[in-house]
């Protein structure tokens, strides 16, 4: 398993941008990582991962035949090398392996200093189970969540057991209110429209010494949001945005029942942005049918030719990248 994971990280990192990189497995190579805070991409797939369970399509068969092509579920982390601290955004079903990947960026192996949840769909919180009594039996792991998300975790098993046994410590978030994590890092949640069956859904603006990272892995159509996304991108330094589906008709079901911004729609919406602002955008959260998961596909070539980026699992990005 370790050799497969290492190969996976290595292969994925080969395609990162020049100013990005891949975390070394060798701890001695930590000196090659940035010395100021940076973003680590821990996963890029939609909630059900890649490949997806019981998928008989060519898009998944290629991964079953070549496991190194697989991807973890969407998640990012912020690493602060100075304080040997890290925070992870979303606890995916691949949480266990993602924590291992994140640990390769730290001077000592450890859990993150906190977990920020976006919402109550399976790809974004179920990794919390790894903190429970049946697994590592963690002690008071800070978990930052909005009111409905907190209520859901507190009143529904098995998550309520994590709270009762103090495996996790819920910390309240309020929309648009900043949380100060240390002397240089702040996090601000904001509500976005999504299928909120159990909880609200948020995105985050992460501020590091006045640099800003935008993280919106899940949202309904951009037009449903009060905030014009094309006006927000110029105000941030990096933007990780929902790219679940590449285009309409991609899956064999009514796609209006699972609304997301199609990549084709997003590229059209962002076409008027400057090349500098387009380069801030890193598409993430790909469904198993999305051709952006296939290296050098026509879809990948189109996205890159138009000046946008595709999030790469295992890569890290200096937060001052676009300044």
N, C-alpha and C positions, 0 to 999 in steps of 0.2 A: 504493500500500500504506500509506504514511504517513497519508494522509487517511482511509482506512478505519479504521486503528487508532485515530486520534484520535477519529473519530466514535463508534467502539465504546466507548472509554473514557468519552466524554462522555455517551452515552446511558445507560450502565450506572450512572454516578455520580449521575444525576438521581434515582435511587431509593434512595440511601443514607439512613441515619438522620440526624437533624438533627445529631448530634454526630460524624458521620463526614463524610468529604469525599473529593474526587478530586484526585489530584496534578495540578498545573498543567503544561502543556507549556512555558510561558514560565518560564525559570529565575528571572526577576526576581520571580516570584510565590512563590518559596520562602519568603519572609518570612511567608506566610499559613499555612504548615504548622506543626505542633507543634514546639516547641523541645526537648521531652523525647522519649525513645524511644516509638515507636508501631509498630503492625502495619499492613502493607500486604497487601491481598488481591490476589494476582497471577493467580489463576485459580480456577475453581470446578467445572469439569467432571470427569467420570470419565476414566480413563486414555486412552480413545480419542478424547476431545475432543467438541466440539459445533459443527458436525454430525459424525456418525460416518461413516466410509468406507462407501460403497455402500448407505447407508441411503435407502430409497425411501419411508419413512413421512412423514406430514405434519409430524411434529416436526422432521425434518431438512430437508425441502423448503422450509420457511419460511425457514431460514437460508441455503440455497443461493440463494434468491431475494432475500434481504435480508442480506448478509454481516455487517452491523453487529450482528446478533442473535447471532452466534457467540460462543463462550466458550473461553478457554484452559483447559488442564488444571490441576487443583487444585494450588495452591502458595500459601504465604504468605512474607512476609519481615519481619524486624525491622530498623527503621531507628533509628540513634542519631545525631541531627543534631549533637549537641555534638562528636562525634569524626568526623563524616562517615563512619560505618561502617554496614555492613548485612550481614545473614546471610539466606540463602534456605533454605527448608525444602522439599526435593524439587527434583530437576532434571527437569522434565517435557519432553515432546516440543516444547512451546512455549517452551522455555528462552530462545531467542534474543530473542523478542519480550518475554518477561517481564523479561529483563535490561534491555531498553530502557525498559520501564515503570518498573522499579525505579530506573533512573538519573535519572528525572525528579524523584526525591525527594532527590537528592544535589547538593552544591555543585559537584562535578566528576563527569563521567561516568566510571564505573569498574565493574569487576566486583565482586560481593559479596566480603566478607572471608572467607567460608566457605560451604560447602554442607552441610546436614544431610540425610541420606537416611533414609527410613522403611523401605523394603523393595525387593525386586527384581522388582516388576511394572512393565510398560512405561511407565506414566504417571509413575513416581517416580524414575527414574534415567537414562533414555535420553537426556535432554538433555545429559548429560556429553559426548556426541559433539561438541558445538559447541566443546569445549575442545581437541580433538585437532589433529593435524598437518594434516588436510585442511581444517580450519576456522581458528580463530584461533591455534592452537599456543600455548596458555596455558603459563604457567610456575608450577609448584608451587601450583596452586589447592588450598587446604585442603578436603578432602572428609571429613566425619565419618561413620563407618559402624560398625555392629556387626560382630562377628567373622565370621559367615557372609557378610555383605554384602561385607566386605573380601576374603575368600577368593574370592568369586565374581568380583569385579572384577580380582583379581590373576591368576586362573588361566583366565579365559575371554576370548578375543578378541571384539571389538576393544578391549574395556575394558582388557585387560592392557597394550596398547600405550600407553594414557594414563599408566599407572603407570611403565612402562619408560622412556618418554621424558620423564618428570617433568612432564607436562602437569598432572597432579593429584598431590597429596600426601595419602595416606590417613592419617587420624588416628583412633585407636581409641576406640570408645565401649564402656562397660560399663553394663549395665542398672542403673538407679537411682543411678549415680554422676554427680555434677554436673561439668560442664565450665565453667570460668570464662573468659568471652570478653573482658571488660574490667572496669573497676571496678564496674560496676552491672548487668551482664547475665550470667546463668548459664543453662545448658541441661542438662536431665536427661532421658535416654531411659528408657523402660520398655516391657517386652514386652507385646504384645497378641496374642490368638489371631487367626490369619488363614490363608489358604492359602499356606503357606510352602514352595512347591516348591523354591525356589533359596536363599532367605535367610530369616532371621527377620524379624519385623515389629515396629516400635516406634511408639509415640506419643511426644510430648515435652511436658514442662512447662518453659516458658521463664520465668525469674524476672528481673524488672527492678525493682530497688529495692523488693523485697518484694511487688510486684505479680506475678501469675502468669497465664500464658496456657497453655491446654491445647490441644494439636493432635493429633487422632486422625482422619486422613482415611480410614483403611481399618481395619476390624475386622470379625470375624464377629459373630454375635449378642451383645448386651451380656451375656446370661446366661452365656456361655462364659468370660467374663473374671472372674478372682478378685476384682478390685477393683469394688465396686458403683459404677457411674458416677454414680448419683443422689446418692451421698454425697460424691463428689469435686467436683462442680460448685460447691457452696457454698464450697469451699476455694480456688477460683480466681476470677480477675476477668473473663476471657474464655475461651470454650470453642468451638473449631472442631471440629465433630463430623461423622462419616460419615453422609451422607444419600443414598447412591447411588441407592436406589429409594424411591419414595414409598409403594408398597403392593404386596402380593402379587399375582401375576398380571400384572405390568406388562410383562414380556417373554415372548416365545414359547418358553420353555424351562423346564426344571425349576429353579426359583429356589433350591432347597435346595443346588444344586451351586455357586452363587455367593452364599453367605450374607453378608448385610449387615443391619444393623438397618433395617427399614422405618421411614420417617418416622412413619407412623401408630403403630408400636410405640413409638418413642422418645417421641412426644408423650404417649402413655398412661403410659409409665414416669415421665415428668417432670411429670405433671399435678399432683402434690402439692407441687411446689416453689413457693416464694414467687414473686411477680411479678418481684422483683429478681433472683432466681436464674435464672428462665426467660429474662430479658433478656440474660443472659450468653451464651446459647447461639446460635451462628451456624452454621447448617447448611451443609455444603460437600460437594464431590465428587459431583456429580449425573450420573447416567447420561443419555444423550441422550433417553431415554423419560420422564424425570422431569418432571412438569408444573411443578415449581418453577422450571424454566428459562424458563417462559412468564410474562411480566410480567402481573400482575393476574389470573392464572388462579384458578380456584376453590381449588386447592391452596395457592397463595400466600396467598390471603385467609384460609384456614383456619389456616395456620401463624401468620400475624401476629396474627389474632384471639385465638389462644391464648397470645400473649405471647412467641413465639420470633422469632428473626431469621434471615434468609436472607443468606448471604455474597454480597457484591456485588463483582464484579471491578473493580479499579481504585480501590476505596475504601480509606481508611485510618482506623484507629481508635486514639484515645489509649488507652494502657494503663490509665490511671486512670478510664476511662469509667464503671465501675460502682461507684466509691467516692464 
